[in-house]
């Protein structure tokens, strides 16, 4: 019994912060962060799917970046722009179910900070609602505390998509055509 008291009094107080730290690491690894964005767009599922997968259309609302792929399950995609200093992203199409769902694994490459975040997952879900579609974009498998540059552009991207599909006009917010050549 005296040995236990010595441990509790002298060793336990130093071991506790280590144990708590390990618990925090375990929690971060087991519970990655996710960001969910939902928007309603007056369009058809087919037109929305085309806007997501056609490189020229995509460049109109995605910071001027084109996403090129053959859009088959397991295929690769690349994101880039002639106005960019190098590739902007790359990944794999994990699930392709036109015009309802697209799931992609992506590594962002536009800066060293986001490149160091590693692979994340982006899920596009399209659901018809009357004469419109509900588009839900889930960006997950993000490290807790991930660089906001990795996911912070989604509101502008989705607003640009909605604006373009509903009006044919380009969104002109600062940064919306960051890599555009228009």
PyMOL CGO cylinders between C-alpha atoms (Angstrom):
from pymol import cmd
from pymol.cgo import CYLINDER

trace = [
    CYLINDER, 0.00, 0.00, 0.00, 2.74, 2.58, 0.76, 0.3, 1, 1, 1, 1, 1, 1,
    CYLINDER, 2.74, 2.58, 0.76, 4.23, 2.05, -2.72, 0.3, 1, 1, 1, 1, 1, 1,
    CYLINDER, 4.23, 2.05, -2.72, 0.86, 2.89, -4.25, 0.3, 1, 1, 1, 1, 1, 1,
    CYLINDER, 0.86, 2.89, -4.25, 0.67, 6.13, -2.24, 0.3, 1, 1, 1, 1, 1, 1,
    CYLINDER, 0.67, 6.13, -2.24, 4.16, 7.13, -3.38, 0.3, 1, 1, 1, 1, 1, 1,
    CYLINDER, 4.16, 7.13, -3.38, 3.12, 6.48, -6.98, 0.3, 1, 1, 1, 1, 1, 1,
    CYLINDER, 3.12, 6.48, -6.98, -0.12, 8.43, -6.63, 0.3, 1, 1, 1, 1, 1, 1,
    CYLINDER, -0.12, 8.43, -6.63, 1.57, 11.34, -4.92, 0.3, 1, 1, 1, 1, 1, 1,
    CYLINDER, 1.57, 11.34, -4.92, 4.77, 11.67, -6.95, 0.3, 1, 1, 1, 1, 1, 1,
    CYLINDER, 4.77, 11.67, -6.95, 4.38, 9.85, -10.27, 0.3, 1, 1, 1, 1, 1, 1,
    CYLINDER, 4.38, 9.85, -10.27, 0.66, 10.18, -10.92, 0.3, 1, 1, 1, 1, 1, 1,
    CYLINDER, 0.66, 10.18, -10.92, 0.68, 13.96, -11.18, 0.3, 1, 1, 1, 1, 1, 1,
    CYLINDER, 0.68, 13.96, -11.18, 3.33, 13.77, -13.95, 0.3, 1, 1, 1, 1, 1, 1,
    CYLINDER, 3.33, 13.77, -13.95, 1.68, 10.89, -15.81, 0.3, 1, 1, 1, 1, 1, 1,
    CYLINDER, 1.68, 10.89, -15.81, -1.76, 12.52, -15.98, 0.3, 1, 1, 1, 1, 1, 1,
    CYLINDER, -1.76, 12.52, -15.98, -0.90, 15.21, -18.58, 0.3, 1, 1, 1, 1, 1, 1,
    CYLINDER, -0.90, 15.21, -18.58, 0.69, 12.53, -20.79, 0.3, 1, 1, 1, 1, 1, 1,
    CYLINDER, 0.69, 12.53, -20.79, -2.38, 10.30, -20.56, 0.3, 1, 1, 1, 1, 1, 1,
    CYLINDER, -2.38, 10.30, -20.56, -4.69, 13.25, -21.31, 0.3, 1, 1, 1, 1, 1, 1,
    CYLINDER, -4.69, 13.25, -21.31, -2.54, 14.21, -24.30, 0.3, 1, 1, 1, 1, 1, 1,
    CYLINDER, -2.54, 14.21, -24.30, -2.70, 10.69, -25.70, 0.3, 1, 1, 1, 1, 1, 1,
    CYLINDER, -2.70, 10.69, -25.70, -6.47, 10.70, -25.26, 0.3, 1, 1, 1, 1, 1, 1,
    CYLINDER, -6.47, 10.70, -25.26, -6.66, 13.98, -27.21, 0.3, 1, 1, 1, 1, 1, 1,
    CYLINDER, -6.66, 13.98, -27.21, -4.56, 12.52, -30.05, 0.3, 1, 1, 1, 1, 1, 1,
    CYLINDER, -4.56, 12.52, -30.05, -6.79, 9.44, -30.15, 0.3, 1, 1, 1, 1, 1, 1,
    CYLINDER, -6.79, 9.44, -30.15, -9.90, 11.63, -30.31, 0.3, 1, 1, 1, 1, 1, 1,
    CYLINDER, -9.90, 11.63, -30.31, -8.48, 13.74, -33.16, 0.3, 1, 1, 1, 1, 1, 1,
    CYLINDER, -8.48, 13.74, -33.16, -7.57, 10.67, -35.20, 0.3, 1, 1, 1, 1, 1, 1,
    CYLINDER, -7.57, 10.67, -35.20, -10.88, 8.92, -34.63, 0.3, 1, 1, 1, 1, 1, 1,
    CYLINDER, -10.88, 8.92, -34.63, -13.09, 12.00, -35.10, 0.3, 1, 1, 1, 1, 1, 1,
    CYLINDER, -13.09, 12.00, -35.10, -11.87, 13.99, -38.09, 0.3, 1, 1, 1, 1, 1, 1,
    CYLINDER, -11.87, 13.99, -38.09, -13.55, 17.30, -38.88, 0.3, 1, 1, 1, 1, 1, 1,
    CYLINDER, -13.55, 17.30, -38.88, -16.23, 17.67, -41.56, 0.3, 1, 1, 1, 1, 1, 1,
    CYLINDER, -16.23, 17.67, -41.56, -17.77, 20.71, -43.23, 0.3, 1, 1, 1, 1, 1, 1,
    CYLINDER, -17.77, 20.71, -43.23, -21.23, 20.47, -44.79, 0.3, 1, 1, 1, 1, 1, 1,
    CYLINDER, -21.23, 20.47, -44.79, -22.59, 23.05, -47.24, 0.3, 1, 1, 1, 1, 1, 1,
    CYLINDER, -22.59, 23.05, -47.24, -26.13, 23.01, -48.62, 0.3, 1, 1, 1, 1, 1, 1,
    CYLINDER, -26.13, 23.01, -48.62, -27.60, 25.22, -51.33, 0.3, 1, 1, 1, 1, 1, 1,
    CYLINDER, -27.60, 25.22, -51.33, -30.72, 25.22, -53.49, 0.3, 1, 1, 1, 1, 1, 1,
    CYLINDER, -30.72, 25.22, -53.49, -30.28, 25.97, -57.18, 0.3, 1, 1, 1, 1, 1, 1,
    CYLINDER, -30.28, 25.97, -57.18, -33.01, 26.43, -59.75, 0.3, 1, 1, 1, 1, 1, 1,
    CYLINDER, -33.01, 26.43, -59.75, -31.84, 23.90, -62.34, 0.3, 1, 1, 1, 1, 1, 1,
    CYLINDER, -31.84, 23.90, -62.34, -32.16, 20.25, -63.28, 0.3, 1, 1, 1, 1, 1, 1,
    CYLINDER, -32.16, 20.25, -63.28, -30.00, 17.46, -61.81, 0.3, 1, 1, 1, 1, 1, 1,
    CYLINDER, -30.00, 17.46, -61.81, -28.51, 16.84, -65.27, 0.3, 1, 1, 1, 1, 1, 1,
    CYLINDER, -28.51, 16.84, -65.27, -27.51, 20.48, -65.77, 0.3, 1, 1, 1, 1, 1, 1,
    CYLINDER, -27.51, 20.48, -65.77, -26.07, 20.66, -62.26, 0.3, 1, 1, 1, 1, 1, 1,
    CYLINDER, -26.07, 20.66, -62.26, -24.07, 17.46, -62.86, 0.3, 1, 1, 1, 1, 1, 1,
    CYLINDER, -24.07, 17.46, -62.86, -22.73, 18.94, -66.09, 0.3, 1, 1, 1, 1, 1, 1,
    CYLINDER, -22.73, 18.94, -66.09, -21.71, 22.13, -64.27, 0.3, 1, 1, 1, 1, 1, 1,
    CYLINDER, -21.71, 22.13, -64.27, -19.78, 20.07, -61.71, 0.3, 1, 1, 1, 1, 1, 1,
    CYLINDER, -19.78, 20.07, -61.71, -18.02, 17.78, -64.22, 0.3, 1, 1, 1, 1, 1, 1,
    CYLINDER, -18.02, 17.78, -64.22, -17.45, 19.96, -67.32, 0.3, 1, 1, 1, 1, 1, 1,
    CYLINDER, -17.45, 19.96, -67.32, -14.00, 21.64, -67.04, 0.3, 1, 1, 1, 1, 1, 1,
    CYLINDER, -14.00, 21.64, -67.04, -14.99, 24.82, -68.89, 0.3, 1, 1, 1, 1, 1, 1,
    CYLINDER, -14.99, 24.82, -68.89, -18.17, 25.36, -66.91, 0.3, 1, 1, 1, 1, 1, 1,
    CYLINDER, -18.17, 25.36, -66.91, -16.40, 24.51, -63.65, 0.3, 1, 1, 1, 1, 1, 1,
    CYLINDER, -16.40, 24.51, -63.65, -13.75, 27.15, -64.32, 0.3, 1, 1, 1, 1, 1, 1,
    CYLINDER, -13.75, 27.15, -64.32, -16.49, 29.81, -64.38, 0.3, 1, 1, 1, 1, 1, 1,
    CYLINDER, -16.49, 29.81, -64.38, -17.28, 29.42, -60.68, 0.3, 1, 1, 1, 1, 1, 1,
    CYLINDER, -17.28, 29.42, -60.68, -14.32, 27.51, -59.19, 0.3, 1, 1, 1, 1, 1, 1,
    CYLINDER, -14.32, 27.51, -59.19, -11.70, 30.29, -58.90, 0.3, 1, 1, 1, 1, 1, 1,
    CYLINDER, -11.70, 30.29, -58.90, -11.00, 29.90, -62.63, 0.3, 1, 1, 1, 1, 1, 1,
    CYLINDER, -11.00, 29.90, -62.63, -9.76, 26.31, -62.10, 0.3, 1, 1, 1, 1, 1, 1,
    CYLINDER, -9.76, 26.31, -62.10, -10.69, 23.44, -64.39, 0.3, 1, 1, 1, 1, 1, 1,
    CYLINDER, -10.69, 23.44, -64.39, -11.22, 19.91, -63.09, 0.3, 1, 1, 1, 1, 1, 1,
    CYLINDER, -11.22, 19.91, -63.09, -10.40, 17.31, -65.73, 0.3, 1, 1, 1, 1, 1, 1,
    CYLINDER, -10.40, 17.31, -65.73, -11.33, 13.61, -65.53, 0.3, 1, 1, 1, 1, 1, 1,
    CYLINDER, -11.33, 13.61, -65.53, -13.14, 10.89, -67.42, 0.3, 1, 1, 1, 1, 1, 1,
    CYLINDER, -13.14, 10.89, -67.42, -15.58, 10.79, -64.45, 0.3, 1, 1, 1, 1, 1, 1,
    CYLINDER, -15.58, 10.79, -64.45, -15.61, 7.03, -64.00, 0.3, 1, 1, 1, 1, 1, 1,
    CYLINDER, -15.61, 7.03, -64.00, -15.37, 5.28, -60.66, 0.3, 1, 1, 1, 1, 1, 1,
    CYLINDER, -15.37, 5.28, -60.66, -11.73, 4.78, -59.67, 0.3, 1, 1, 1, 1, 1, 1,
    CYLINDER, -11.73, 4.78, -59.67, -10.42, 7.27, -62.24, 0.3, 1, 1, 1, 1, 1, 1,
    CYLINDER, -10.42, 7.27, -62.24, -8.14, 10.19, -61.40, 0.3, 1, 1, 1, 1, 1, 1,
    CYLINDER, -8.14, 10.19, -61.40, -8.88, 13.88, -61.70, 0.3, 1, 1, 1, 1, 1, 1,
    CYLINDER, -8.88, 13.88, -61.70, -6.64, 16.92, -61.90, 0.3, 1, 1, 1, 1, 1, 1,
    CYLINDER, -6.64, 16.92, -61.90, -7.42, 20.51, -61.05, 0.3, 1, 1, 1, 1, 1, 1,
    CYLINDER, -7.42, 20.51, -61.05, -5.46, 23.30, -62.66, 0.3, 1, 1, 1, 1, 1, 1,
    CYLINDER, -5.46, 23.30, -62.66, -5.50, 26.52, -64.60, 0.3, 1, 1, 1, 1, 1, 1,
    CYLINDER, -5.50, 26.52, -64.60, -3.22, 28.20, -67.11, 0.3, 1, 1, 1, 1, 1, 1,
    CYLINDER, -3.22, 28.20, -67.11, -3.16, 31.19, -64.71, 0.3, 1, 1, 1, 1, 1, 1,
    CYLINDER, -3.16, 31.19, -64.71, -1.93, 29.11, -61.76, 0.3, 1, 1, 1, 1, 1, 1,
    CYLINDER, -1.93, 29.11, -61.76, 1.74, 28.68, -60.84, 0.3, 1, 1, 1, 1, 1, 1,
    CYLINDER, 1.74, 28.68, -60.84, 1.30, 24.86, -60.86, 0.3, 1, 1, 1, 1, 1, 1,
    CYLINDER, 1.30, 24.86, -60.86, -1.26, 22.11, -60.31, 0.3, 1, 1, 1, 1, 1, 1,
    CYLINDER, -1.26, 22.11, -60.31, -4.03, 23.09, -57.89, 0.3, 1, 1, 1, 1, 1, 1,
    CYLINDER, -4.03, 23.09, -57.89, -5.23, 19.65, -56.85, 0.3, 1, 1, 1, 1, 1, 1,
    CYLINDER, -5.23, 19.65, -56.85, -5.49, 15.99, -57.73, 0.3, 1, 1, 1, 1, 1, 1,
    CYLINDER, -5.49, 15.99, -57.73, -7.33, 12.94, -56.58, 0.3, 1, 1, 1, 1, 1, 1,
    CYLINDER, -7.33, 12.94, -56.58, -9.53, 9.99, -57.34, 0.3, 1, 1, 1, 1, 1, 1,
    CYLINDER, -9.53, 9.99, -57.34, -13.23, 9.59, -58.12, 0.3, 1, 1, 1, 1, 1, 1,
    CYLINDER, -13.23, 9.59, -58.12, -14.40, 7.11, -55.48, 0.3, 1, 1, 1, 1, 1, 1,
    CYLINDER, -14.40, 7.11, -55.48, -18.09, 6.98, -56.43, 0.3, 1, 1, 1, 1, 1, 1,
    CYLINDER, -18.09, 6.98, -56.43, -19.66, 8.30, -59.63, 0.3, 1, 1, 1, 1, 1, 1,
    CYLINDER, -19.66, 8.30, -59.63, -23.47, 8.11, -59.90, 0.3, 1, 1, 1, 1, 1, 1,
    CYLINDER, -23.47, 8.11, -59.90, -24.67, 10.71, -62.43, 0.3, 1, 1, 1, 1, 1, 1,
    CYLINDER, -24.67, 10.71, -62.43, -26.63, 12.90, -61.87, 0.3, 1, 1, 1, 1, 1, 1,
    CYLINDER, -26.63, 12.90, -61.87, -27.00, 12.15, -58.18, 0.3, 1, 1, 1, 1, 1, 1,
    CYLINDER, -27.00, 12.15, -58.18, -23.71, 11.68, -56.41, 0.3, 1, 1, 1, 1, 1, 1,
    CYLINDER, -23.71, 11.68, -56.41, -19.97, 12.18, -56.81, 0.3, 1, 1, 1, 1, 1, 1,
    CYLINDER, -19.97, 12.18, -56.81, -17.47, 11.22, -54.10, 0.3, 1, 1, 1, 1, 1, 1,
    CYLINDER, -17.47, 11.22, -54.10, -13.84, 12.23, -54.52, 0.3, 1, 1, 1, 1, 1, 1,
    CYLINDER, -13.84, 12.23, -54.52, -10.61, 11.89, -52.60, 0.3, 1, 1, 1, 1, 1, 1,
    CYLINDER, -10.61, 11.89, -52.60, -8.53, 15.04, -53.09, 0.3, 1, 1, 1, 1, 1, 1,
    CYLINDER, -8.53, 15.04, -53.09, -5.12, 16.40, -52.25, 0.3, 1, 1, 1, 1, 1, 1,
    CYLINDER, -5.12, 16.40, -52.25, -5.04, 20.19, -52.54, 0.3, 1, 1, 1, 1, 1, 1,
    CYLINDER, -5.04, 20.19, -52.54, -1.82, 21.51, -54.09, 0.3, 1, 1, 1, 1, 1, 1,
    CYLINDER, -1.82, 21.51, -54.09, -2.29, 25.28, -54.34, 0.3, 1, 1, 1, 1, 1, 1,
    CYLINDER, -2.29, 25.28, -54.34, -0.05, 25.99, -51.33, 0.3, 1, 1, 1, 1, 1, 1,
    CYLINDER, -0.05, 25.99, -51.33, 2.41, 24.15, -49.10, 0.3, 1, 1, 1, 1, 1, 1,
    CYLINDER, 2.41, 24.15, -49.10, 0.05, 24.56, -46.14, 0.3, 1, 1, 1, 1, 1, 1,
    CYLINDER, 0.05, 24.56, -46.14, -2.87, 22.74, -47.79, 0.3, 1, 1, 1, 1, 1, 1,
    CYLINDER, -2.87, 22.74, -47.79, -0.61, 20.17, -49.45, 0.3, 1, 1, 1, 1, 1, 1,
    CYLINDER, -0.61, 20.17, -49.45, 0.61, 19.20, -45.98, 0.3, 1, 1, 1, 1, 1, 1,
    CYLINDER, 0.61, 19.20, -45.98, -2.98, 18.48, -44.89, 0.3, 1, 1, 1, 1, 1, 1,
    CYLINDER, -2.98, 18.48, -44.89, -2.98, 15.36, -47.07, 0.3, 1, 1, 1, 1, 1, 1,
    CYLINDER, -2.98, 15.36, -47.07, -5.99, 13.70, -48.69, 0.3, 1, 1, 1, 1, 1, 1,
    CYLINDER, -5.99, 13.70, -48.69, -9.53, 14.74, -47.83, 0.3, 1, 1, 1, 1, 1, 1,
    CYLINDER, -9.53, 14.74, -47.83, -12.90, 13.61, -49.19, 0.3, 1, 1, 1, 1, 1, 1,
    CYLINDER, -12.90, 13.61, -49.19, -15.50, 15.68, -51.04, 0.3, 1, 1, 1, 1, 1, 1,
    CYLINDER, -15.50, 15.68, -51.04, -19.04, 14.37, -51.57, 0.3, 1, 1, 1, 1, 1, 1,
    CYLINDER, -19.04, 14.37, -51.57, -21.44, 16.11, -53.97, 0.3, 1, 1, 1, 1, 1, 1,
    CYLINDER, -21.44, 16.11, -53.97, -25.08, 15.03, -53.54, 0.3, 1, 1, 1, 1, 1, 1,
    CYLINDER, -25.08, 15.03, -53.54, -27.81, 16.29, -55.86, 0.3, 1, 1, 1, 1, 1, 1,
    CYLINDER, -27.81, 16.29, -55.86, -31.48, 15.90, -54.96, 0.3, 1, 1, 1, 1, 1, 1,
    CYLINDER, -31.48, 15.90, -54.96, -34.31, 17.25, -57.14, 0.3, 1, 1, 1, 1, 1, 1,
    CYLINDER, -34.31, 17.25, -57.14, -36.77, 19.46, -55.24, 0.3, 1, 1, 1, 1, 1, 1,
    CYLINDER, -36.77, 19.46, -55.24, -39.61, 20.75, -57.42, 0.3, 1, 1, 1, 1, 1, 1,
    CYLINDER, -39.61, 20.75, -57.42, -38.10, 22.90, -60.18, 0.3, 1, 1, 1, 1, 1, 1,
    CYLINDER, -38.10, 22.90, -60.18, -34.80, 23.11, -58.30, 0.3, 1, 1, 1, 1, 1, 1,
    CYLINDER, -34.80, 23.11, -58.30, -32.07, 20.93, -56.80, 0.3, 1, 1, 1, 1, 1, 1,
    CYLINDER, -32.07, 20.93, -56.80, -30.67, 20.72, -53.32, 0.3, 1, 1, 1, 1, 1, 1,
    CYLINDER, -30.67, 20.72, -53.32, -26.90, 20.41, -53.59, 0.3, 1, 1, 1, 1, 1, 1,
    CYLINDER, -26.90, 20.41, -53.59, -25.13, 19.18, -50.48, 0.3, 1, 1, 1, 1, 1, 1,
    CYLINDER, -25.13, 19.18, -50.48, -21.34, 19.27, -50.48, 0.3, 1, 1, 1, 1, 1, 1,
    CYLINDER, -21.34, 19.27, -50.48, -19.62, 17.50, -47.62, 0.3, 1, 1, 1, 1, 1, 1,
    CYLINDER, -19.62, 17.50, -47.62, -15.89, 18.07, -47.23, 0.3, 1, 1, 1, 1, 1, 1,
    CYLINDER, -15.89, 18.07, -47.23, -14.67, 15.59, -44.66, 0.3, 1, 1, 1, 1, 1, 1,
    CYLINDER, -14.67, 15.59, -44.66, -11.73, 13.52, -43.52, 0.3, 1, 1, 1, 1, 1, 1,
    CYLINDER, -11.73, 13.52, -43.52, -10.26, 16.86, -42.54, 0.3, 1, 1, 1, 1, 1, 1,
    CYLINDER, -10.26, 16.86, -42.54, -7.80, 16.91, -39.68, 0.3, 1, 1, 1, 1, 1, 1,
    CYLINDER, -7.80, 16.91, -39.68, -9.26, 18.62, -36.63, 0.3, 1, 1, 1, 1, 1, 1,
    CYLINDER, -9.26, 18.62, -36.63, -7.85, 22.13, -36.83, 0.3, 1, 1, 1, 1, 1, 1,
    CYLINDER, -7.85, 22.13, -36.83, -7.12, 21.82, -40.56, 0.3, 1, 1, 1, 1, 1, 1,
    CYLINDER, -7.12, 21.82, -40.56, -6.00, 24.94, -42.40, 0.3, 1, 1, 1, 1, 1, 1,
    CYLINDER, -6.00, 24.94, -42.40, -9.21, 26.89, -43.26, 0.3, 1, 1, 1, 1, 1, 1,
    CYLINDER, -9.21, 26.89, -43.26, -7.73, 27.64, -46.69, 0.3, 1, 1, 1, 1, 1, 1,
    CYLINDER, -7.73, 27.64, -46.69, -8.54, 24.01, -47.51, 0.3, 1, 1, 1, 1, 1, 1,
    CYLINDER, -8.54, 24.01, -47.51, -12.30, 24.30, -47.03, 0.3, 1, 1, 1, 1, 1, 1,
    CYLINDER, -12.30, 24.30, -47.03, -13.00, 28.02, -46.65, 0.3, 1, 1, 1, 1, 1, 1,
    CYLINDER, -13.00, 28.02, -46.65, -13.66, 28.68, -50.35, 0.3, 1, 1, 1, 1, 1, 1,
    CYLINDER, -13.66, 28.68, -50.35, -16.78, 26.50, -50.56, 0.3, 1, 1, 1, 1, 1, 1,
    CYLINDER, -16.78, 26.50, -50.56, -19.32, 29.29, -49.91, 0.3, 1, 1, 1, 1, 1, 1,
    CYLINDER, -19.32, 29.29, -49.91, -17.84, 31.35, -52.75, 0.3, 1, 1, 1, 1, 1, 1,
    CYLINDER, -17.84, 31.35, -52.75, -17.61, 28.34, -55.09, 0.3, 1, 1, 1, 1, 1, 1,
    CYLINDER, -17.61, 28.34, -55.09, -21.22, 27.29, -54.45, 0.3, 1, 1, 1, 1, 1, 1,
    CYLINDER, -21.22, 27.29, -54.45, -22.49, 30.86, -54.71, 0.3, 1, 1, 1, 1, 1, 1,
    CYLINDER, -22.49, 30.86, -54.71, -20.69, 31.19, -58.04, 0.3, 1, 1, 1, 1, 1, 1,
    CYLINDER, -20.69, 31.19, -58.04, -22.21, 27.89, -59.23, 0.3, 1, 1, 1, 1, 1, 1,
    CYLINDER, -22.21, 27.89, -59.23, -25.71, 29.05, -58.28, 0.3, 1, 1, 1, 1, 1, 1,
    CYLINDER, -25.71, 29.05, -58.28, -25.22, 32.48, -59.87, 0.3, 1, 1, 1, 1, 1, 1,
    CYLINDER, -25.22, 32.48, -59.87, -23.92, 31.01, -63.11, 0.3, 1, 1, 1, 1, 1, 1,
    CYLINDER, -23.92, 31.01, -63.11, -26.63, 28.34, -63.43, 0.3, 1, 1, 1, 1, 1, 1,
    CYLINDER, -26.63, 28.34, -63.43, -29.49, 30.68, -62.61, 0.3, 1, 1, 1, 1, 1, 1,
    CYLINDER, -29.49, 30.68, -62.61, -28.36, 33.84, -64.43, 0.3, 1, 1, 1, 1, 1, 1,
    CYLINDER, -28.36, 33.84, -64.43, -25.53, 32.90, -66.79, 0.3, 1, 1, 1, 1, 1, 1,
    CYLINDER, -25.53, 32.90, -66.79, -23.44, 35.60, -65.10, 0.3, 1, 1, 1, 1, 1, 1,
    CYLINDER, -23.44, 35.60, -65.10, -20.09, 35.21, -63.34, 0.3, 1, 1, 1, 1, 1, 1,
    CYLINDER, -20.09, 35.21, -63.34, -19.78, 35.94, -59.65, 0.3, 1, 1, 1, 1, 1, 1,
    CYLINDER, -19.78, 35.94, -59.65, -17.30, 38.78, -59.28, 0.3, 1, 1, 1, 1, 1, 1,
    CYLINDER, -17.30, 38.78, -59.28, -16.44, 38.60, -55.59, 0.3, 1, 1, 1, 1, 1, 1,
    CYLINDER, -16.44, 38.60, -55.59, -12.75, 39.08, -54.77, 0.3, 1, 1, 1, 1, 1, 1,
    CYLINDER, -12.75, 39.08, -54.77, -10.99, 35.82, -55.45, 0.3, 1, 1, 1, 1, 1, 1,
    CYLINDER, -10.99, 35.82, -55.45, -13.83, 34.15, -57.34, 0.3, 1, 1, 1, 1, 1, 1,
    CYLINDER, -13.83, 34.15, -57.34, -11.75, 34.11, -60.53, 0.3, 1, 1, 1, 1, 1, 1,
    CYLINDER, -11.75, 34.11, -60.53, -8.36, 33.95, -58.80, 0.3, 1, 1, 1, 1, 1, 1,
    CYLINDER, -8.36, 33.95, -58.80, -6.84, 31.77, -61.51, 0.3, 1, 1, 1, 1, 1, 1,
    CYLINDER, -6.84, 31.77, -61.51, -9.18, 32.81, -64.33, 0.3, 1, 1, 1, 1, 1, 1,
    CYLINDER, -9.18, 32.81, -64.33, -7.99, 34.02, -67.67, 0.3, 1, 1, 1, 1, 1, 1,
    CYLINDER, -7.99, 34.02, -67.67, -11.17, 35.97, -68.45, 0.3, 1, 1, 1, 1, 1, 1,
]
cmd.load_cgo(trace, "trace")
